[in-house]
Amino acid sequence: MSKHLYLLRHAQTLDKRQDETDFDRQLTSIGSQNSTRMGRNLKQKEILPDIILSSPAVRAQATAEHVAEQIAYDPFKIHYNHEIYNASVRTFLEVVNNMKKEWESVLIVGHNPSITYLAEYITGEAIGNMSTCGLVHIEFEQDDWALMTEGTGIFKWYEYPDLLNF
């Protein structure tokens, strides 16, 4: 049975204020709207991940929560993983490789540039710079996340809010 990985870059954020850390940056109103739209897009495609993993940064948490609300995923079941924040591709891949085998479909909410680099590394596709709230769908023929590595993923699609019709 195939596995499905959805990589979502957090939505648009406010510029960092002097008295604020990068970790605490919040979504703009457009970012909130776009993450809600992306959640509706997943619902329309009937995509309900077994698990949502997210960076614990405020902007990633908010993005994950907006998406979860739209797909009727319990926001209290979102797993926040500190390794996703500022992760290298190697660290990000370790997160993927250590996911539970029984999870067939996983949504990860993270940050650029690592989320784009991971998508390109796993699929061999040139995606460029994932836009804020951009979502990549990757399929794997292997049935164990531990086997996922360079070039093992099949690029299915890449979408971002400006492409959505609602």
MOURRA-V622949 format. One record per helix or strand of 3 or more residues. SS is the DSSP state (H for helix, E for strand). FROM is the first residue (numbers start at 1). LEN is the number of residues. If there is no record, write none. Layout:
ss->(SS;SS)
from->(FROM;FROM)
len->(LEN;LEN)
This chain:
ss->(E;H;H;E;H;H;H;H;E;H;E;H;E;H)
from->(3;22;29;51;58;75;82;89;105;114;135;145;153;161)
len->(7;3;16;4;13;3;3;9;6;10;6;3;7;3)
